[in-house]
Amino acid sequence: MAKKDIAVVILNWNGKALLEKFLPSVIMHSEAAVIYVADNASTDDSVSFLKTNYPSVKIIQNQENGGYAKGYNDALKHVDEDILCLLNSDIEVTESWLEPIDSLFNTESETAIIQPKILDYHHKDYFEYAGAGGGFIDKFGYPYCRGRIFNTIEKDLGQYDDITPIFWASGACFFIRKSVFDKLNGFDESFFAHMEEIDLCWRAHNYGYTTKYVGTSTVYHVGGATLNTTNPKKTYLNFRNSLYTITKNAPGQLFLLIFTRLILDGFASLKFLTELKFAHIVAVLKAHGSFYTHFFQLLKKRQFLRNSIPRISNRKYYRTKSIIWLYFVRNRKEFR
């Protein structure tokens, strides 16, 4: 039997119900892959459930819940396959979903990271918030997607059934060459969760690798199964980790970029005020506080990356200068 070169690795934390619901589709449609569940020190009976019902699934048991970033860093030390698929536990995959992705990896050596089309599990003709048709970023570090800009979600009409370069791939279904993951030292564990995949893609971008979207492969994502968008902790992590990401990776005049970004975050807080989302305002303030506290550590990481990665000087990372301007002022709600 030929060696399988893809590892599908599902990170789990107290997610027995999600495994019961979604693992069967992964097993059914992933004959070409070795399937792992990396358990983040669950306190439910996820592990015993897997051992009893799915003995073919390989189980990796982490010693603590280190979130998405540390959870995968710890687990992937035990995975040897050439291609890693980091798959959320709340995703339903489809028939032949691995084939076009495996084919692209085999034909394009410079392509290091790939994301499939991600649709909404509950509304299957719409894109899903976390990744949609591939991720991009603006000059100030605000992420957006083909098919999803802020809270505007596009209907899937086949408009993104292509294969194209993108800037970042969603951590919900994230394919990466193991050699590249190891070379870049994996995820930054200080992120805990949210935007660590953007940070990793940015580092890969600075190294000269390509990230691509493959619209001929489709998965359906529930989204928010661990931390939904109404939770202030998600707001905190998104604002904090976005600042962490640009400080580590953005070229050029860093201090001017950060200053502008902090002002824009202030306007975001005013928007939360008009919506009476006071807990989210506090979350933004806490995010800025954490950023100030860790600023010099981030500068050290920035310097380390600039010294260790053969950086492509001033390689452009953003597609538009301000997605906020386009969306809120010019009323451009769709990527097209």
C-alpha positions as a printed NumPy array, in Angstrom:
array([[  0.   ,   0.   ,   0.   ],
       [  1.384,   3.397,  -1.027],
       [  2.312,   5.832,   1.703],
       [ -0.326,   8.519,   2.21 ],
       [  1.177,  11.996,   1.981],
       [ -1.696,  14.014,   3.545],
       [ -2.486,  14.209,   7.242],
       [ -5.894,  15.592,   8.228],
       [ -5.433,  16.817,  11.795],
       [ -8.528,  17.835,  13.769],
       [ -7.912,  19.831,  16.944],
       [-10.417,  18.935,  19.645],
       [-11.267,  20.406,  23.019],
       [-14.365,  19.01 ,  24.719],
       [-15.898,  18.532,  21.299],
       [-17.356,  15.05 ,  21.438],
       [-20.674,  16.255,  19.964],
       [-18.862,  17.866,  17.012],
       [-16.782,  14.739,  16.43 ],
       [-19.927,  12.613,  16.456],
       [-21.509,  14.851,  13.847],
       [-18.665,  15.731,  11.488],
       [-15.958,  13.07 ,  11.76 ],
       [-17.94 ,  10.536,   9.669],
       [-17.838,  12.821,   6.592],
       [-14.094,  13.3  ,   7.011],
       [-13.495,   9.549,   7.2  ],
       [-15.826,   8.825,   4.283],
       [-14.245,  11.335,   1.879],
       [-10.565,  11.254,   2.916],
       [ -9.317,   7.897,   1.705],
       [ -6.069,   9.498,   0.536],
       [ -5.231,  10.864,   4.   ],
       [ -4.223,   9.703,   7.453],
       [ -6.713,  11.132,   9.967],
       [ -5.608,  12.394,  13.357],
       [ -7.491,  13.955,  16.247],
       [ -5.273,  16.155,  18.404],
       [ -6.961,  16.428,  21.777],
       [ -6.24 ,  19.596,  23.753],
       [ -6.58 ,  18.055,  27.221],
       [-10.349,  17.616,  26.999],
       [-12.308,  16.978,  30.178],
       [-15.199,  15.274,  28.407],
       [-15.066,  11.713,  27.052],
       [-13.891,  12.671,  23.54 ],
       [-10.851,  10.395,  23.648],
       [-12.689,   7.323,  24.903],
       [-15.407,   7.958,  22.306],
       [-12.801,   7.974,  19.541],
       [-11.054,   4.847,  20.807],
       [-14.346,   2.961,  20.974],
       [-15.945,   4.116,  17.728],
       [-13.105,   5.122,  15.403],
       [-10.061,   2.92 ,  16.072],
       [ -8.579,   3.836,  12.672],
       [ -8.241,   7.477,  13.726],
       [ -4.876,   8.295,  15.27 ],
       [ -5.112,  10.166,  18.573],
       [ -2.575,  12.702,  19.796],
       [ -3.109,  13.797,  23.398],
       [ -1.715,  17.21 ,  24.294],
       [ -0.873,  17.806,  27.944],
       [ -2.698,  21.151,  28.145],
       [ -5.178,  23.317,  26.29 ],
       [ -2.816,  25.721,  24.569],
       [ -5.469,  27.019,  22.188],
       [ -5.235,  26.697,  18.42 ],
       [ -1.62 ,  27.854,  18.105],
       [  0.144,  25.799,  20.777],
       [ -2.312,  22.937,  20.344],
       [ -1.286,  22.442,  16.731],
       [  2.398,  23.157,  17.391],
       [  2.458,  20.397,  20.003],
       [  0.413,  17.924,  17.975],
       [  2.175,  18.321,  14.646],
       [  5.467,  17.218,  16.174],
       [  3.925,  13.727,  16.064],
       [  2.823,  13.891,  12.408],
       [  5.149,  12.817,   9.585],
       [  3.053,  13.237,   6.42 ],
       [  4.303,  15.753,   3.817],
       [  1.069,  17.772,   3.625],
       [ -0.8  ,  18.912,   6.735],
       [ -4.507,  19.746,   6.705],
       [ -5.509,  21.569,   9.876],
       [ -9.252,  21.016,  10.014],
       [-11.741,  22.453,  12.482],
       [-13.935,  19.91 ,  14.232],
       [-17.092,  21.709,  13.011],
       [-16.486,  21.161,   9.283],
       [-18.278,  18.835,   6.883],
       [-16.112,  17.883,   3.921],
       [-17.324,  16.811,   0.486],
       [-16.554,  14.059,  -1.972],
       [-13.114,  14.368,  -3.627],
       [-12.291,  17.49 ,  -1.596],
       [ -8.617,  16.483,  -1.255],
       [ -7.903,  15.681,  -4.912],
       [ -7.555,  19.185,  -6.431],
       [ -5.507,  20.367,  -3.449],
       [ -3.152,  17.389,  -3.574],
       [ -2.792,  17.903,  -7.322],
       [ -1.797,  21.553,  -6.901],
       [  0.789,  20.751,  -4.256],
       [  2.278,  18.127,  -6.596],
       [  2.523,  20.494,  -9.579],
       [  3.497,  23.807,  -7.921],
       [  6.516,  23.539,  -5.666],
       [  6.398,  27.221,  -4.651],
       [  2.84 ,  26.875,  -3.345],
       [  3.168,  26.259,   0.387],
       [ -0.336,  26.936,   1.758],
       [ -3.795,  26.23 ,   0.316],
       [ -7.383,  26.903,   1.35 ],
       [-10.523,  25.382,  -0.226],
       [-13.841,  27.135,  -0.721],
       [-15.517,  27.484,   2.68 ],
       [-19.308,  27.67 ,   2.686],
       [-21.772,  28.059,   5.566],
       [-22.952,  24.721,   6.933],
       [-26.349,  26.174,   7.908],
       [-26.816,  28.157,   4.659],
       [-24.982,  26.076,   2.107],
       [-25.409,  28.48 ,  -0.801],
       [-23.565,  31.24 ,   1.103],
       [-19.916,  31.705,   1.961],
       [-18.847,  31.298,   5.564],
       [-17.333,  34.139,   7.572],
       [-14.025,  32.441,   8.436],
       [-12.206,  32.262,   5.119],
       [-14.962,  32.262,   2.485],
       [-13.236,  32.444,  -0.93 ],
       [ -9.743,  33.218,   0.336],
       [ -8.232,  35.89 ,   2.551],
       [ -6.66 ,  39.277,   1.879],
       [ -5.516,  42.142,   4.071],
       [ -5.441,  45.926,   3.768],
       [ -2.5  ,  48.228,   4.47 ],
       [ -3.522,  48.632,   8.115],
       [ -3.777,  44.922,   8.812],
       [ -7.561,  44.488,   8.623],
       [ -8.407,  41.093,   7.088],
       [-11.235,  40.417,   4.649],
       [-12.165,  37.704,   2.163],
       [-13.478,  37.106,  -1.279],
       [-17.093,  36.457,  -0.43 ],
       [-16.998,  38.167,   2.999],
       [-16.127,  41.749,   3.847],
       [-16.77 ,  42.608,   7.495],
       [-20.269,  41.215,   8.143],
       [-21.453,  41.196,   4.519],
       [-21.599,  37.603,   3.245],
       [-21.942,  36.853,  -0.464],
       [-24.049,  34.11 ,  -1.963],
       [-22.061,  31.43 ,  -3.777],
       [-22.931,  31.852,  -7.45 ],
       [-19.793,  30.182,  -8.74 ],
       [-17.983,  33.534,  -8.866],
       [-15.022,  32.134,  -6.929],
       [-14.747,  28.657,  -8.443],
       [-11.2  ,  29.421,  -9.515],
       [ -7.651,  28.727,  -8.381],
       [ -5.875,  31.942,  -7.455],
       [ -3.179,  33.401,  -5.203],
       [ -4.457,  34.831,  -1.905],
       [ -2.683,  36.452,   1.037],
       [ -3.955,  34.258,   3.868],
       [ -5.764,  30.967,   4.24 ],
       [ -8.378,  30.281,   6.896],
       [ -7.335,  28.29 ,   9.951],
       [-10.689,  26.498,   9.699],
       [ -9.302,  24.417,   6.822],
       [ -5.629,  25.151,   6.377],
       [ -3.296,  23.083,   4.188],
       [  0.463,  23.582,   4.504],
       [  3.592,  21.678,   3.574],
       [  5.096,  20.234,   6.742],
       [  8.564,  21.311,   5.619],
       [  7.39 ,  24.939,   5.463],
       [  5.506,  24.73 ,   8.763],
       [  8.671,  23.453,  10.439],
       [ 10.918,  25.993,   8.695],
       [  8.747,  28.864,   9.961],
       [  8.6  ,  27.362,  13.479],
       [  4.842,  26.875,  13.284],
       [  2.332,  29.213,  14.858],
       [  3.185,  31.993,  17.29 ],
       [  1.873,  30.569,  20.568],
       [  1.408,  34.015,  22.137],
       [ -1.64 ,  34.436,  19.859],
       [ -3.484,  31.544,  21.6  ],
       [ -6.266,  31.666,  18.996],
       [ -7.427,  33.893,  16.098],
       [ -5.246,  35.376,  13.362],
       [ -2.292,  33.094,  14.032],
       [ -2.875,  31.685,  10.55 ],
       [ -2.58 ,  35.198,   9.06 ],
       [  0.683,  35.705,  10.912],
       [  1.988,  32.384,   9.568],
       [  0.872,  33.186,   6.005],
       [  2.545,  36.602,   6.238],
       [  5.803,  35.011,   7.329],
       [  5.52 ,  32.543,   4.441],
       [  4.823,  35.477,   2.1  ],
       [  7.958,  37.283,   3.312],
       [  9.915,  34.105,   2.733],
       [  8.746,  34.051,  -0.893],
       [  6.183,  31.242,  -0.695],
       [  2.758,  31.386,  -2.331],
       [ -0.621,  30.851,  -0.656],
       [ -3.473,  29.769,  -2.918],
       [ -7.222,  29.312,  -2.916],
       [ -8.669,  26.251,  -4.654],
       [-12.34 ,  26.844,  -5.447],
       [-12.775,  23.357,  -6.905],
       [-12.622,  21.907,  -3.374],
       [-15.507,  22.662,  -1.006],
       [-16.097,  22.297,   2.725],
       [-18.964,  23.48 ,   4.952],
       [-18.14 ,  25.243,   8.217],
       [-20.455,  25.821,  11.175],
       [-18.287,  28.642,  12.547],
       [-18.17 ,  30.028,  16.075],
       [-18.484,  26.59 ,  17.621],
       [-15.718,  27.403,  20.101],
       [-15.964,  31.204,  20.336],
       [-18.676,  33.067,  18.433],
       [-18.544,  36.601,  17.051],
       [-20.708,  38.065,  19.848],
       [-18.18 ,  37.056,  22.491],
       [-16.013,  39.996,  23.7  ],
       [-13.083,  37.606,  24.109],
       [-13.102,  37.071,  20.343],
       [-13.04 ,  40.853,  19.857],
       [-10.106,  41.085,  22.27 ],
       [ -8.121,  38.364,  20.507],
       [ -8.824,  39.731,  17.027],
       [ -7.787,  43.315,  17.829],
       [ -4.77 ,  42.265,  19.905],
       [ -3.511,  39.648,  17.483],
       [ -3.959,  41.936,  14.489],
       [ -1.631,  44.466,  16.143],
       [  0.798,  41.666,  16.996],
       [  0.771,  40.538,  13.352],
       [  1.518,  43.884,  11.723],
       [  4.227,  44.683,  14.273],
       [  6.016,  41.424,  13.524],
       [  5.613,  41.327,   9.758],
       [  4.786,  44.64 ,   8.058],
       [  7.595,  46.282,   6.076],
       [  8.338,  49.992,   5.928],
       [  7.44 ,  52.712,   8.426],
       [  6.153,  50.591,  11.292],
       [  5.483,  53.336,  13.839],
       [  3.363,  55.42 ,  11.448],
       [  1.42 ,  52.267,  10.522],
       [  0.769,  51.391,  14.158],
       [ -0.23 ,  54.946,  15.06 ],
       [ -2.76 ,  55.035,  12.211],
       [ -4.049,  51.619,  13.146],
       [ -4.598,  52.584,  16.793],
       [ -6.657,  55.581,  15.655],
       [ -8.759,  53.358,  13.381],
       [ -9.326,  50.963,  16.281],
       [-10.608,  53.974,  18.233],
       [-13.211,  54.575,  15.534],
       [-14.178,  50.909,  15.761],
       [-14.791,  51.439,  19.481],
       [-17.087,  54.369,  18.647],
       [-19.058,  52.036,  16.382],
       [-19.378,  49.578,  19.273],
       [-20.607,  52.51 ,  21.394],
       [-23.389,  53.321,  18.914],
       [-24.408,  49.651,  19.081],
       [-24.29 ,  49.706,  22.921],
       [-21.676,  46.928,  22.891],
       [-19.85 ,  48.162,  25.97 ],
       [-18.097,  44.855,  26.673],
       [-16.554,  45.014,  23.21 ],
       [-15.221,  48.526,  23.876],
       [-13.553,  47.165,  27.002],
       [-12.18 ,  44.298,  24.902],
       [-10.545,  46.741,  22.461],
       [ -9.014,  48.704,  25.363],
       [ -7.673,  45.487,  26.884],
       [ -6.285,  44.47 ,  23.478],
       [ -4.409,  47.776,  23.232],
       [ -3.183,  47.39 ,  26.799],
       [ -1.786,  43.941,  26.017],
       [ -0.164,  45.311,  22.864],
       [  1.6  ,  48.081,  24.798],
       [  2.725,  45.591,  27.441],
       [  4.24 ,  43.246,  24.873],
       [  5.447,  45.86 ,  22.383],
       [  9.174,  45.447,  23.003],
       [  8.857,  41.66 ,  22.881],
       [  7.136,  42.033,  19.517],
       [  9.94 ,  44.278,  18.271],
       [ 12.424,  41.549,  19.214],
       [ 10.382,  39.013,  17.249],
       [ 10.29 ,  41.43 ,  14.323],
       [ 14.052,  41.807,  14.387],
       [ 14.55 ,  38.054,  14.678],
       [ 12.345,  37.473,  11.626],
       [ 14.123,  40.144,   9.618],
       [ 17.463,  38.536,  10.449],
       [ 16.454,  34.891,   9.987],
       [ 14.16 ,  35.   ,   6.957],
       [ 15.617,  36.003,   3.575],
       [ 12.995,  38.713,   3.391],
       [ 11.878,  40.025,   0.02 ],
       [ 12.43 ,  43.759,   0.493],
       [  9.183,  45.736,   0.716],
       [  7.181,  42.973,  -0.941],
       [  3.624,  44.278,  -1.161],
       [  1.251,  42.468,   1.158],
       [ -2.01 ,  44.405,   0.794],
       [ -4.562,  44.505,  -1.994],
       [ -6.162,  47.819,  -0.993],
       [ -4.986,  50.637,   1.263],
       [ -8.137,  50.696,   3.368],
       [-10.972,  48.189,   3.322],
       [-12.676,  50.408,   5.928],
       [-12.784,  53.313,   3.445],
       [-14.071,  51.132,   0.622],
       [-16.709,  49.417,   2.73 ],
       [-18.064,  52.147,   4.991],
       [-17.489,  55.268,   2.858],
       [-17.615,  54.08 ,  -0.752],
       [-20.216,  51.388,   0.038],
       [-18.38 ,  48.559,  -1.7  ],
       [-19.81 ,  45.512,   0.015],
       [-18.553,  42.74 ,  -2.285],
       [-15.037,  41.711,  -3.226],
       [-15.836,  41.885,  -6.933]])
